[in-house]
Amino acid sequence: MKMANSLRGEVLNLYKNLLYLGRDYPKGADYFKRRLKNVFLKNKDVKDPEKIKELIARGEFVMKELEALYFLRKYRAMKQRYYSDANETK
């Protein structure tokens, strides 16, 4: 039972982190929130600790992908801003 409680904490933490990252999702925060909730509700009846760990790992992968997406978007915006200024001065 103790293992289930610790995994529950991890799942809740993952949900909160993904919810936070979803604020800047390109298709909108509401879209992301709906999809996130549906995925978590779909897997709410999973009891096997190994399967739960796999799902947590997948969620962490999604978190890293979102962070990479946001970083790339920020990089592109900065690159566009600075290179468009450089081209105008020539």
ZAFITI-894229 format. One record per residue (C-alpha): residue number from 1; x, y, z; residue in three letters. Coordinates in nm, 4 decimals, padded with zeros to 6 digits. Layout:
BEGIN
SITE NUM X Y Z ALA .
...
***
This chain:
BEGIN
SITE 1 00.0000 00.0000 00.0000 MET .
SITE 2 00.2874 00.2350 00.0737 LYS .
SITE 3 00.4160 00.1953 -00.2810 MET .
SITE 4 00.0755 00.2879 -00.4214 ALA .
SITE 5 00.0709 00.6054 -00.2118 ASN .
SITE 6 00.4166 00.7101 -00.3306 SER .
SITE 7 00.3155 00.6430 -00.6902 LEU .
SITE 8 -00.0027 00.8419 -00.6343 ARG .
SITE 9 00.2094 01.1384 -00.5289 GLY .
SITE 10 00.4248 01.1019 -00.8385 GLU .
SITE 11 00.1168 01.0872 -01.0605 VAL .
SITE 12 -00.0344 01.3973 -00.8992 LEU .
SITE 13 00.2956 01.5817 -00.9321 ASN .
SITE 14 00.3214 01.4807 -01.2974 LEU .
SITE 15 -00.0343 01.6014 -01.3608 TYR .
SITE 16 00.0359 01.9368 -01.1965 LYS .
SITE 17 00.3584 01.9839 -01.3919 ASN .
SITE 18 00.1930 01.8958 -01.7224 LEU .
SITE 19 -00.0986 02.1242 -01.6438 LEU .
SITE 20 00.1471 02.4062 -01.5775 TYR .
SITE 21 00.3354 02.3409 -01.9018 LEU .
SITE 22 00.0102 02.3238 -02.0968 GLY .
SITE 23 -00.0588 02.6931 -02.0416 ARG .
SITE 24 00.1537 02.7843 -02.3444 ASP .
SITE 25 00.0488 02.4966 -02.5696 TYR .
SITE 26 00.0167 02.6102 -02.9351 PRO .
SITE 27 -00.3426 02.4849 -02.9718 LYS .
SITE 28 -00.4467 02.6569 -02.6516 GLY .
SITE 29 -00.4494 02.5814 -02.2804 ALA .
SITE 30 -00.8107 02.4585 -02.2820 ASP .
SITE 31 -00.7361 02.2055 -02.5555 TYR .
SITE 32 -00.4327 02.0787 -02.3661 PHE .
SITE 33 -00.6194 02.0624 -02.0349 LYS .
SITE 34 -00.9032 01.8586 -02.1887 ARG .
SITE 35 -00.6640 01.6139 -02.3522 ARG .
SITE 36 -00.4572 01.5805 -02.0344 LEU .
SITE 37 -00.7634 01.5141 -01.8221 LYS .
SITE 38 -00.8918 01.2521 -02.0682 ASN .
SITE 39 -00.5599 01.0664 -02.0689 VAL .
SITE 40 -00.5366 01.0618 -01.6899 PHE .
SITE 41 -00.9001 00.9520 -01.6527 LEU .
SITE 42 -00.8472 00.6762 -01.9099 LYS .
SITE 43 -00.5682 00.5303 -01.6958 ASN .
SITE 44 -00.7226 00.5903 -01.3535 LYS .
SITE 45 -00.8080 00.2230 -01.2981 ASP .
SITE 46 -00.4532 00.0942 -01.3540 VAL .
SITE 47 -00.3403 -00.0849 -01.0362 LYS .
SITE 48 -00.0185 -00.2578 -01.1458 ASP .
SITE 49 00.2795 -00.0616 -01.0053 PRO .
SITE 50 00.4989 -00.1491 -01.3050 GLU .
SITE 51 00.2373 -00.0241 -01.5507 LYS .
SITE 52 00.1953 00.2935 -01.3444 ILE .
SITE 53 00.5723 00.3489 -01.3575 LYS .
SITE 54 00.5644 00.3060 -01.7362 GLU .
SITE 55 00.2860 00.5614 -01.7640 LEU .
SITE 56 00.4756 00.8033 -01.5382 ILE .
SITE 57 00.7858 00.7617 -01.7560 ALA .
SITE 58 00.5781 00.8355 -02.0640 ARG .
SITE 59 00.4363 01.1454 -01.8972 GLY .
SITE 60 00.7856 01.2646 -01.8090 GLU .
SITE 61 00.8866 01.2126 -02.1718 PHE .
SITE 62 00.5923 01.4286 -02.2813 VAL .
SITE 63 00.7037 01.6938 -02.0318 MET .
SITE 64 01.0519 01.7013 -02.1818 LYS .
SITE 65 00.9082 01.7204 -02.5329 GLU .
SITE 66 00.6895 02.0158 -02.4342 LEU .
SITE 67 00.9864 02.1934 -02.2801 GLU .
SITE 68 01.1838 02.1339 -02.6012 ALA .
SITE 69 00.8924 02.2647 -02.8088 LEU .
SITE 70 00.8715 02.5834 -02.6034 TYR .
SITE 71 01.2483 02.6313 -02.6108 PHE .
SITE 72 01.2531 02.5891 -02.9886 LEU .
SITE 73 00.9657 02.8329 -03.0332 ARG .
SITE 74 01.1453 03.0870 -02.8155 LYS .
SITE 75 01.4693 03.0326 -03.0096 TYR .
SITE 76 01.2940 03.0804 -03.3438 ARG .
SITE 77 01.1295 03.4012 -03.2267 ALA .
SITE 78 01.4607 03.5411 -03.1045 MET .
SITE 79 01.6406 03.4332 -03.4223 LYS .
SITE 80 01.3733 03.5926 -03.6391 GLN .
SITE 81 01.3852 03.9122 -03.4386 ARG .
SITE 82 01.7629 03.9504 -03.4532 TYR .
SITE 83 01.8201 03.8306 -03.8081 TYR .
SITE 84 01.5411 04.0420 -03.9524 SER .
SITE 85 01.7029 04.3483 -03.7907 ASP .
SITE 86 02.0426 04.2520 -03.9334 ALA .
SITE 87 01.8999 04.2122 -04.2864 ASN .
SITE 88 01.7287 04.5513 -04.2770 GLU .
SITE 89 02.0520 04.7382 -04.1920 THR .
SITE 90 02.2443 04.5981 -04.4901 LYS .
***
